[in-house]
Amino acid sequence: MDYNNPEHKEMMDMEGLKEWVPGRISGFKQLTEANEYLNFFRKIPRRIIMTNSSFLVSLLGSMPRSKKLLTAKRKLNKGNLDISTYQEILDEETKYVVSLQEK
């Protein structure tokens, strides 16, 4: 991601970033072992957990959630939106965030 790209700048500003550095996938052994020992994520429905991982994907990681997604979540919590519509919005927003990270 490039701060000088207008498509990236808004999201990076929300995170307080001026530079994008790749994340790491190593160094989580203790956290993974603790989650497995406590069966922490086994209490959560399988549909919102990544395959072969102990980490949730129901949120958009460290990316800020959009106004659209936050509004949908509020409506869902108040009973003004059904779960399937919320899931469609969540899927759409997740795909968008992933596309930003792939640029």
N, CA, C and O atoms as a GROMACS GRO file, in nm:
protein
  412
    1MET      N    1   0.084  -0.117   0.000
    1MET     CA    2   0.000   0.000   0.000
    1MET      C    3   0.089   0.124   0.000
    1MET      O    4   0.198   0.125   0.056
    2ASP      N    5   0.038   0.226  -0.064
    2ASP     CA    6   0.117   0.347  -0.082
    2ASP      C    7   0.038   0.467  -0.031
    2ASP      O    8  -0.074   0.492  -0.077
    3TYR      N    9   0.095   0.542   0.063
    3TYR     CA   10   0.027   0.657   0.122
    3TYR      C   11  -0.005   0.763   0.017
    3TYR      O   12  -0.099   0.840   0.033
    4ASN      N   13   0.073   0.769  -0.088
    4ASN     CA   14   0.051   0.868  -0.193
    4ASN      C   15  -0.063   0.830  -0.288
    4ASN      O   16  -0.105   0.911  -0.370
    5ASN      N   17  -0.112   0.708  -0.277
    5ASN     CA   18  -0.225   0.662  -0.358
    5ASN      C   19  -0.354   0.706  -0.288
    5ASN      O   20  -0.377   0.664  -0.174
    6PRO      N   21  -0.437   0.788  -0.352
    6PRO     CA   22  -0.560   0.837  -0.288
    6PRO      C   23  -0.652   0.724  -0.240
    6PRO      O   24  -0.723   0.741  -0.141
    7GLU      N   25  -0.652   0.610  -0.308
    7GLU     CA   26  -0.736   0.498  -0.268
    7GLU      C   27  -0.688   0.438  -0.136
    7GLU      O   28  -0.769   0.382  -0.061
    8HIS      N   29  -0.561   0.448  -0.106
    8HIS     CA   30  -0.505   0.392   0.017
    8HIS      C   31  -0.499   0.494   0.130
    8HIS      O   32  -0.507   0.458   0.248
    9LYS      N   33  -0.485   0.622   0.094
    9LYS     CA   34  -0.460   0.727   0.193
    9LYS      C   35  -0.567   0.734   0.301
    9LYS      O   36  -0.533   0.745   0.419
   10GLU      N   37  -0.695   0.728   0.265
   10GLU     CA   38  -0.801   0.742   0.364
   10GLU      C   39  -0.792   0.632   0.471
   10GLU      O   40  -0.800   0.660   0.590
   11MET      N   41  -0.775   0.509   0.427
   11MET     CA   42  -0.765   0.397   0.521
   11MET      C   43  -0.640   0.411   0.607
   11MET      O   44  -0.645   0.386   0.728
   12MET      N   45  -0.530   0.451   0.547
   12MET     CA   46  -0.406   0.464   0.623
   12MET      C   47  -0.417   0.578   0.724
   12MET      O   48  -0.365   0.567   0.835
   13ASP      N   49  -0.484   0.686   0.687
   13ASP     CA   50  -0.506   0.795   0.782
   13ASP      C   51  -0.589   0.748   0.901
   13ASP      O   52  -0.560   0.787   1.014
   14MET      N   53  -0.690   0.665   0.879
   14MET     CA   54  -0.773   0.614   0.987
   14MET      C   55  -0.690   0.530   1.085
   14MET      O   56  -0.719   0.526   1.204
   15GLU      N   57  -0.588   0.464   1.033
   15GLU     CA   58  -0.500   0.382   1.116
   15GLU      C   59  -0.381   0.461   1.172
   15GLU      O   60  -0.305   0.410   1.254
   16GLY      N   61  -0.366   0.586   1.127
   16GLY     CA   62  -0.253   0.666   1.172
   16GLY      C   63  -0.122   0.623   1.108
   16GLY      O   64  -0.016   0.635   1.168
   17LEU      N   65  -0.131   0.572   0.985
   17LEU     CA   66  -0.012   0.519   0.916
   17LEU      C   67   0.035   0.613   0.806
   17LEU      O   68  -0.046   0.679   0.740
   18LYS      N   69   0.163   0.619   0.788
   18LYS     CA   70   0.222   0.690   0.674
   18LYS      C   71   0.296   0.592   0.584
   18LYS      O   72   0.330   0.624   0.470
   19GLU      N   73   0.320   0.474   0.637
   19GLU     CA   74   0.394   0.371   0.562
   19GLU      C   75   0.331   0.235   0.592
   19GLU      O   76   0.288   0.210   0.705
   20TRP      N   77   0.327   0.148   0.492
   20TRP     CA   78   0.272   0.013   0.508
   20TRP      C   79   0.389  -0.084   0.509
   20TRP      O   80   0.469  -0.089   0.416
   21VAL      N   81   0.397  -0.161   0.614
   21VAL     CA   82   0.501  -0.264   0.620
   21VAL      C   83   0.433  -0.400   0.627
   21VAL      O   84   0.330  -0.413   0.693
   22PRO      N   85   0.488  -0.500   0.561
   22PRO     CA   86   0.426  -0.632   0.562
   22PRO      C   87   0.417  -0.689   0.703
   22PRO      O   88   0.507  -0.670   0.784
   23GLY      N   89   0.308  -0.758   0.730
   23GLY     CA   90   0.292  -0.825   0.858
   23GLY      C   91   0.379  -0.950   0.865
   23GLY      O   92   0.435  -0.993   0.765
   24ARG      N   93   0.388  -1.006   0.984
   24ARG     CA   94   0.465  -1.129   0.998
   24ARG      C   95   0.371  -1.243   1.035
   24ARG      O   96   0.265  -1.221   1.094
   25ILE      N   97   0.411  -1.361   0.999
   25ILE     CA   98   0.328  -1.478   1.031
   25ILE      C   99   0.400  -1.571   1.130
   25ILE      O  100   0.348  -1.677   1.164
   26SER      N  101   0.517  -1.530   1.175
   26SER     CA  102   0.590  -1.612   1.272
   26SER      C  103   0.587  -1.544   1.408
   26SER      O  104   0.552  -1.426   1.420
   27GLY      N  105   0.624  -1.619   1.511
   27GLY     CA  106   0.633  -1.562   1.644
   27GLY      C  107   0.505  -1.571   1.725
   27GLY      O  108   0.491  -1.502   1.827
   28PHE      N  109   0.412  -1.653   1.682
   28PHE     CA  110   0.285  -1.666   1.751
   28PHE      C  111   0.267  -1.802   1.818
   28PHE      O  112   0.156  -1.840   1.855
   29LYS      N  113   0.378  -1.876   1.835
   29LYS     CA  114   0.369  -2.011   1.889
   29LYS      C  115   0.307  -2.013   2.029
   29LYS      O  116   0.218  -2.094   2.056
   30GLN      N  117   0.352  -1.925   2.119
   30GLN     CA  118   0.297  -1.925   2.255
   30GLN      C  119   0.149  -1.890   2.256
   30GLN      O  120   0.070  -1.952   2.328
   31LEU      N  121   0.110  -1.794   2.177
   31LEU     CA  122  -0.030  -1.755   2.169
   31LEU      C  123  -0.115  -1.868   2.114
   31LEU      O  124  -0.223  -1.896   2.166
   32THR      N  125  -0.068  -1.933   2.010
   32THR     CA  126  -0.140  -2.045   1.950
   32THR      C  127  -0.154  -2.160   2.050
   32THR      O  128  -0.262  -2.218   2.065
   33GLU      N  129  -0.045  -2.192   2.119
   33GLU     CA  130  -0.049  -2.300   2.219
   33GLU      C  131  -0.145  -2.266   2.333
   33GLU      O  132  -0.217  -2.354   2.380
   34ALA      N  133  -0.146  -2.142   2.377
   34ALA     CA  134  -0.238  -2.102   2.486
   34ALA      C  135  -0.383  -2.114   2.440
   34ALA      O  136  -0.468  -2.161   2.516
   35ASN      N  137  -0.412  -2.072   2.318
   35ASN     CA  138  -0.548  -2.084   2.265
   35ASN      C  139  -0.591  -2.230   2.256
   35ASN      O  140  -0.704  -2.265   2.290
   36GLU      N  141  -0.500  -2.315   2.211
   36GLU     CA  142  -0.531  -2.457   2.201
   36GLU      C  143  -0.550  -2.519   2.338
   36GLU      O  144  -0.641  -2.600   2.358
   37TYR      N  145  -0.465  -2.484   2.434
   37TYR     CA  146  -0.474  -2.537   2.570
   37TYR      C  147  -0.608  -2.498   2.636
   37TYR      O  148  -0.671  -2.580   2.702
   38LEU      N  149  -0.648  -2.373   2.617
   38LEU     CA  150  -0.771  -2.324   2.678
   38LEU      C  151  -0.897  -2.354   2.596
   38LEU      O  152  -1.008  -2.326   2.640
   39ASN      N  153  -0.878  -2.412   2.477
   39ASN     CA  154  -0.990  -2.434   2.385
   39ASN      C  155  -1.068  -2.305   2.362
   39ASN      O  156  -1.190  -2.307   2.343
   40PHE      N  157  -0.997  -2.195   2.363
   40PHE     CA  158  -1.060  -2.064   2.358
   40PHE      C  159  -1.150  -2.045   2.236
   40PHE      O  160  -1.264  -2.001   2.250
   41PHE      N  161  -1.100  -2.078   2.118
   41PHE     CA  162  -1.177  -2.052   1.996
   41PHE      C  163  -1.273  -2.165   1.962
   41PHE      O  164  -1.353  -2.151   1.870
   42ARG      N  165  -1.269  -2.275   2.034
   42ARG     CA  166  -1.364  -2.383   2.008
   42ARG      C  167  -1.506  -2.345   2.052
   42ARG      O  168  -1.602  -2.410   2.014
   43LYS      N  169  -1.517  -2.240   2.134
   43LYS     CA  170  -1.647  -2.192   2.180
   43LYS      C  171  -1.716  -2.106   2.075
   43LYS      O  172  -1.834  -2.074   2.089
   44ILE      N  173  -1.645  -2.068   1.971
   44ILE     CA  174  -1.696  -1.980   1.866
   44ILE      C  175  -1.737  -2.065   1.746
   44ILE      O  176  -1.666  -2.159   1.711
   45PRO      N  177  -1.852  -2.034   1.683
   45PRO     CA  178  -1.894  -2.113   1.566
   45PRO      C  179  -1.785  -2.123   1.461
   45PRO      O  180  -1.719  -2.024   1.429
   46ARG      N  181  -1.767  -2.241   1.408
   46ARG     CA  182  -1.660  -2.269   1.311
   46ARG      C  183  -1.666  -2.179   1.188
   46ARG      O  184  -1.562  -2.152   1.128
   47ARG      N  185  -1.784  -2.132   1.150
   47ARG     CA  186  -1.796  -2.054   1.027
   47ARG      C  187  -1.720  -1.921   1.032
   47ARG      O  188  -1.697  -1.860   0.927
   48ILE      N  189  -1.682  -1.875   1.152
   48ILE     CA  190  -1.610  -1.748   1.158
   48ILE      C  191  -1.464  -1.765   1.197
   48ILE      O  192  -1.399  -1.668   1.237
   49ILE      N  193  -1.414  -1.884   1.187
   49ILE     CA  194  -1.272  -1.909   1.217
   49ILE      C  195  -1.202  -1.954   1.089
   49ILE      O  196  -1.256  -2.033   1.012
   50MET      N  197  -1.083  -1.903   1.067
   50MET     CA  198  -1.005  -1.942   0.950
   50MET      C  199  -0.974  -2.091   0.956
   50MET      O  200  -0.952  -2.146   1.064
   51THR      N  201  -0.971  -2.155   0.841
   51THR     CA  202  -0.931  -2.294   0.835
   51THR      C  203  -0.785  -2.309   0.877
   51THR      O  204  -0.700  -2.230   0.837
   52ASN      N  205  -0.758  -2.410   0.958
   52ASN     CA  206  -0.622  -2.441   1.004
   52ASN      C  207  -0.558  -2.325   1.080
   52ASN      O  208  -0.436  -2.306   1.072
   53SER      N  209  -0.636  -2.249   1.153
   53SER     CA  210  -0.580  -2.138   1.229
   53SER      C  211  -0.660  -2.118   1.357
   53SER      O  212  -0.775  -2.159   1.366
   54SER      N  213  -0.597  -2.055   1.454
   54SER     CA  214  -0.665  -2.024   1.579
   54SER      C  215  -0.713  -1.880   1.583
   54SER      O  216  -0.762  -1.835   1.686
   55PHE      N  217  -0.700  -1.807   1.474
   55PHE     CA  218  -0.731  -1.666   1.477
   55PHE      C  219  -0.862  -1.636   1.405
   55PHE      O  220  -0.892  -1.692   1.299
   56LEU      N  221  -0.940  -1.547   1.465
   56LEU     CA  222  -1.070  -1.510   1.410
   56LEU      C  223  -1.057  -1.430   1.282
   56LEU      O  224  -0.960  -1.356   1.262
   57VAL      N  225  -1.154  -1.446   1.196
   57VAL     CA  226  -1.163  -1.361   1.077
   57VAL      C  227  -1.299  -1.293   1.070
   57VAL      O  228  -1.335  -1.239   0.965
   58SER      N  229  -1.374  -1.294   1.178
   58SER     CA  230  -1.504  -1.230   1.176
   58SER      C  231  -1.493  -1.078   1.173
   58SER      O  232  -1.585  -1.010   1.130
   59LEU      N  233  -1.380  -1.026   1.218
   59LEU     CA  234  -1.353  -0.884   1.207
   59LEU      C  235  -1.257  -0.864   1.092
   59LEU      O  236  -1.212  -0.961   1.030
   60LEU      N  237  -1.226  -0.742   1.064
   60LEU     CA  238  -1.139  -0.715   0.951
   60LEU      C  239  -0.995  -0.695   0.995
   60LEU      O  240  -0.926  -0.604   0.949
   61GLY      N  241  -0.952  -0.780   1.084
   61GLY     CA  242  -0.814  -0.772   1.131
   61GLY      C  243  -0.787  -0.637   1.194
   61GLY      O  244  -0.868  -0.587   1.271
   62SER      N  245  -0.673  -0.579   1.163
   62SER     CA  246  -0.641  -0.450   1.221
   62SER      C  247  -0.695  -0.335   1.136
   62SER      O  248  -0.678  -0.218   1.170
   63MET      N  249  -0.760  -0.369   1.025
   63MET     CA  250  -0.815  -0.266   0.939
   63MET      C  251  -0.940  -0.206   1.005
   63MET      O  252  -1.021  -0.280   1.061
   64PRO      N  253  -0.956  -0.076   0.999
   64PRO     CA  254  -1.076  -0.016   1.057
   64PRO      C  255  -1.200  -0.059   0.980
   64PRO      O  256  -1.197  -0.071   0.857
   65ARG      N  257  -1.308  -0.081   1.051
   65ARG     CA  258  -1.433  -0.119   0.985
   65ARG      C  259  -1.497   0.005   0.924
   65ARG      O  260  -1.494   0.113   0.984
   66SER      N  261  -1.554  -0.011   0.808
   66SER     CA  262  -1.615   0.100   0.737
   66SER      C  263  -1.744   0.145   0.805
   66SER      O  264  -1.800   0.073   0.888
   67LYS      N  265  -1.789   0.265   0.770
   67LYS     CA  266  -1.917   0.315   0.822
   67LYS      C  267  -2.030   0.219   0.784
   67LYS      O  268  -2.121   0.195   0.862
   68LYS      N  269  -2.022   0.167   0.662
   68LYS     CA  270  -2.125   0.074   0.615
   68LYS      C  271  -2.134  -0.050   0.704
   68LYS      O  272  -2.242  -0.093   0.742
   69LEU      N  273  -2.018  -0.105   0.738
   69LEU     CA  274  -2.015  -0.225   0.822
   69LEU      C  275  -2.057  -0.194   0.965
   69LEU      O  276  -2.131  -0.271   1.026
   70LEU      N  277  -2.011  -0.082   1.020
   70LEU     CA  278  -2.049  -0.044   1.156
   70LEU      C  279  -2.200  -0.020   1.166
   70LEU      O  280  -2.264  -0.058   1.264
   71THR      N  281  -2.257   0.045   1.064
   71THR     CA  282  -2.401   0.068   1.061
   71THR      C  283  -2.477  -0.063   1.054
   71THR      O  284  -2.577  -0.082   1.124
   72ALA      N  285  -2.429  -0.154   0.970
   72ALA     CA  286  -2.494  -0.285   0.959
   72ALA      C  287  -2.489  -0.360   1.091
   72ALA      O  288  -2.587  -0.424   1.130
   73LYS      N  289  -2.376  -0.354   1.161
   73LYS     CA  290  -2.362  -0.422   1.290
   73LYS      C  291  -2.460  -0.364   1.393
   73LYS      O  292  -2.522  -0.438   1.469
   74ARG      N  293  -2.474  -0.232   1.394
   74ARG     CA  294  -2.570  -0.169   1.486
   74ARG      C  295  -2.713  -0.214   1.455
   74ARG      O  296  -2.790  -0.244   1.546
   75LYS      N  297  -2.747  -0.218   1.326
   75LYS     CA  298  -2.881  -0.262   1.287
   75LYS      C  299  -2.904  -0.408   1.326
   75LYS      O  300  -3.012  -0.445   1.372
   76LEU      N  301  -2.802  -0.491   1.306
   76LEU     CA  302  -2.812  -0.632   1.344
   76LEU      C  303  -2.836  -0.645   1.494
   76LEU      O  304  -2.923  -0.720   1.538
   77ASN      N  305  -2.759  -0.571   1.573
   77ASN     CA  306  -2.773  -0.576   1.718
   77ASN      C  307  -2.910  -0.529   1.767
   77ASN      O  308  -2.959  -0.576   1.869
   78LYS      N  309  -2.971  -0.436   1.692
   78LYS     CA  310  -3.103  -0.384   1.730
   78LYS      C  311  -3.216  -0.468   1.673
   78LYS      O  312  -3.334  -0.442   1.700
   79GLY      N  313  -3.181  -0.569   1.593
   79GLY     CA  314  -3.284  -0.654   1.533
   79GLY      C  315  -3.344  -0.598   1.406
   79GLY      O  316  -3.449  -0.645   1.360
   80ASN      N  317  -3.279  -0.497   1.348
   80ASN     CA  318  -3.330  -0.433   1.226
   80ASN      C  319  -3.263  -0.485   1.099
   80ASN      O  320  -3.286  -0.431   0.991
   81LEU      N  321  -3.182  -0.588   1.112
   81LEU     CA  322  -3.112  -0.648   0.998
   81LEU      C  323  -3.096  -0.796   1.026
   81LEU      O  324  -3.058  -0.836   1.136
   82ASP      N  325  -3.125  -0.878   0.925
   82ASP     CA  326  -3.111  -1.022   0.947
   82ASP      C  327  -2.965  -1.064   0.929
   82ASP      O  328  -2.886  -0.995   0.864
   83ILE      N  329  -2.933  -1.176   0.988
   83ILE     CA  330  -2.793  -1.223   0.991
   83ILE      C  331  -2.739  -1.251   0.851
   83ILE      O  332  -2.620  -1.228   0.826
   84SER      N  333  -2.822  -1.301   0.760
   84SER     CA  334  -2.771  -1.331   0.626
   84SER      C  335  -2.734  -1.203   0.550
   84SER      O  336  -2.635  -1.201   0.477
   85THR      N  337  -2.812  -1.098   0.567
   85THR     CA  338  -2.779  -0.970   0.503
   85THR      C  339  -2.652  -0.912   0.564
   85THR      O  340  -2.566  -0.860   0.493
   86TYR      N  341  -2.642  -0.920   0.697
   86TYR     CA  342  -2.520  -0.872   0.764
   86TYR      C  343  -2.398  -0.949   0.713
   86TYR      O  344  -2.294  -0.889   0.686
   87GLN      N  345  -2.411  -1.081   0.701
   87GLN     CA  346  -2.299  -1.163   0.655
   87GLN      C  347  -2.258  -1.125   0.512
   87GLN      O  348  -2.139  -1.124   0.480
   88GLU      N  349  -2.356  -1.092   0.428
   88GLU     CA  350  -2.324  -1.049   0.290
   88GLU      C  351  -2.244  -0.919   0.293
   88GLU      O  352  -2.145  -0.904   0.220
   89ILE      N  353  -2.286  -0.825   0.378
   89ILE     CA  354  -2.214  -0.698   0.390
   89ILE      C  355  -2.074  -0.722   0.445
   89ILE      O  356  -1.977  -0.664   0.395
   90LEU      N  357  -2.062  -0.807   0.547
   90LEU     CA  358  -1.932  -0.840   0.604
   90LEU      C  359  -1.840  -0.903   0.499
   90LEU      O  360  -1.723  -0.868   0.490
   91ASP      N  361  -1.893  -0.996   0.422
   91ASP     CA  362  -1.814  -1.061   0.316
   91ASP      C  363  -1.766  -0.959   0.213
   91ASP      O  364  -1.651  -0.961   0.170
   92GLU      N  365  -1.857  -0.869   0.173
   92GLU     CA  366  -1.824  -0.766   0.074
   92GLU      C  367  -1.713  -0.673   0.126
   92GLU      O  368  -1.618  -0.643   0.055
   93GLU      N  369  -1.727  -0.630   0.249
   93GLU     CA  370  -1.627  -0.540   0.309
   93GLU      C  371  -1.493  -0.611   0.329
   93GLU      O  372  -1.387  -0.551   0.311
   94THR      N  373  -1.498  -0.738   0.366
   94THR     CA  374  -1.374  -0.814   0.385
   94THR      C  375  -1.300  -0.828   0.252
   94THR      O  376  -1.178  -0.812   0.248
   95LYS      N  377  -1.373  -0.857   0.146
   95LYS     CA  378  -1.310  -0.868   0.013
   95LYS      C  379  -1.245  -0.736  -0.026
   95LYS      O  380  -1.137  -0.734  -0.084
   96TYR      N  381  -1.313  -0.626   0.005
   96TYR     CA  382  -1.258  -0.495  -0.028
   96TYR      C  383  -1.127  -0.471   0.049
   96TYR      O  384  -1.029  -0.426  -0.010
   97VAL      N  385  -1.126  -0.500   0.178
   97VAL     CA  386  -1.006  -0.480   0.260
   97VAL      C  387  -0.892  -0.568   0.211
   97VAL      O  388  -0.777  -0.524   0.206
   98VAL      N  389  -0.921  -0.692   0.177
   98VAL     CA  390  -0.818  -0.781   0.123
   98VAL      C  391  -0.763  -0.725  -0.007
   98VAL      O  392  -0.643  -0.730  -0.031
   99SER      N  393  -0.851  -0.672  -0.092
   99SER     CA  394  -0.805  -0.615  -0.219
   99SER      C  395  -0.711  -0.497  -0.196
   99SER      O  396  -0.616  -0.478  -0.271
  100LEU      N  397  -0.736  -0.417  -0.092
  100LEU     CA  398  -0.645  -0.307  -0.059
  100LEU      C  399  -0.508  -0.358  -0.020
  100LEU      O  400  -0.406  -0.299  -0.057
  101GLN      N  401  -0.505  -0.467   0.053
  101GLN     CA  402  -0.378  -0.521   0.099
  101GLN      C  403  -0.300  -0.588  -0.012
  101GLN      O  404  -0.178  -0.601  -0.003
  102GLU      N  405  -0.368  -0.630  -0.116
  102GLU     CA  406  -0.302  -0.699  -0.228
  102GLU      C  407  -0.242  -0.602  -0.327
  102GLU      O  408  -0.164  -0.643  -0.413
  103LYS      N  409  -0.276  -0.474  -0.317
  103LYS     CA  410  -0.224  -0.374  -0.415
  103LYS      C  411  -0.082  -0.340  -0.386
  103LYS      O  412  -0.022  -0.259  -0.457
   0.00000   0.00000   0.00000
